[in-house]
Amino acid sequence: MSSQLDDFFNSHDLDFLHRINGWVVEAKGEAVLLELGARDGERYKVMFICDNYPTEAPKTLFVNDEGSSNEQKAWPKGNQQFYEIVKLPPNSFLCMPLTREGLQHHQDWKSNPSVNSWNSNRHTLMDLFNFIQRLLNSDNYTGRGA
């Protein structure tokens, strides 16, 4: 694990996050696995590939128990607004300004200050954790993929 990821883990009380949010956070080498719940009680696993963290935004994807992002059941589903962010398999990514994939697909986000794209001076994994939790608690979320 990189020293930057070590710093992230050392600065957050994971037991507290579990008690308050029900989150289970685990380091996996250069990756972080977050398990969290949705408003309907479903539990999801999200893998953050942090090989250049915090300089570069993490690669972010929902995964199954084996760590694969290619299974529809690993991904949440929702309405059209939800799918503007959540790109189901075979694409398998979150299209937003805090993810590596989102910034690769929308190069203009990096130079537009109103977008608030990933910046290592302002953002941490916690921003992504909170965003995904809000997404799974939103009215746009409709359940687990089939």
N, C-alpha and C positions, 0 to 999 in steps of 0.2 A: 504494500500500500504506500502511496506517495505521502510525503510529509504534509502536503496540503490536505489530503483526506484525513490523515491523523489529526491535524488541527481541527478539522470539522467535527470529527467524532469526539475529540477531547473537549470541545466547547459546547456540546449538547448532552443533556442528561437523557439517555435513551430509555431508561426506566420511567422517567417522568413522561416522556412522549408516549410510551405505551399506556401508562395509566390514564393520561388525559385524552389522547386521540385514538388509542387502540392500535397504534402503529408498531410494527416490528421492523427494526432497521438492522441490517447486517452488512458488514464489509465482506467483499468477495474479491480480494486482490485489488485490481484497479477499477472495480465496479462496486456499486452499492445496491442492495436489494431492499426494497420497501414493500411491506405488506400492509394494506390498509383496507378499510371497509367503505362500502357505498351506502347510500340512504336506504336501500332495500335489504341491507344485511349481507349482501354478497361481499366476499373478500377477494381482492386483486393483488397481484404481485407486479411490481414495476422495477425494471432493471435500469440503472443509470451507469453507462459506461463512462468512466471518469479518467481516461488515460492522459488527458491534458488539463485536468482540473486544477485550479479554477480558471486558468487562462482561456480555455475553450469551453463552451457550453457542453454539458454532458449529452451523449446519445441516450435517448429515453424511449423505452418500449415496455409494453405489458408482456409478461411471460407466463407460461404454464409452470407446473411444479418441476418439470425437467429443465426449465430455463429457455424454452423455445418461444419465440415471438410469432411463429407461423400458424398457431392454432387459433381459430376464431373464438373458441370458448375462453381463451385467456384475456380477450379484449372486451371492454364494455361496449354497449350499443346505445344509440340515442337518436335524437331528431336531426334535422338538417344542420342546425346551428352546432350541435355536438360534433358532427362529422366534418365541420370546417377545421376542427382541431385534431380529432382522433381519426387517423388513417389506418383502417383495418388491413389485415393481411390480404394480399401479399405485400402491400406497401409497408405496413408495420412501423409507424412512427407517429409522434405528436408534432403537428405543424403549429409552432408557436415561437415567439421571439426568445424563449429561454432554453430551447433545445438546439442541438447541433444540426439536426435534420431541417428544422424550421428555418434556421439561418442559411443553410445551404440552398434551400428552395426559394428563399426570398432574400437575395443579396442586398436589396434596398433597405431592409430592416436595420442593418448594421449602421447605416449612415443617417437614419431618421431618428432624431432624439425623442419624438413623440411616441415611438413604438416601445421604448424602454427595453431594448434588446439586451441580451446577456452582456454583463460587464463585471469582471472579476472584482472590481472595487465596490460594487453595489449588490451583487447577487451571490447566493450560495445555494446549495442543494435544498435548503429549507424553503426557499422560494418555490422550487419545483414541487416539493412535497405538499405545500399548502395549496398550490394551484391545482394539482391533481385531486386533492381532497375536495376542494370546492367544485371541481368538475363532476366528481362522482356524487356529490350532494345536490347538484343542481337539478332543476326541473327538466333540463335537456337530456339527462341520463334516463334510460328506460330499462336497463337490465343487462344481464350477461349475454354475450354473443353466443350464437348457436353453432 
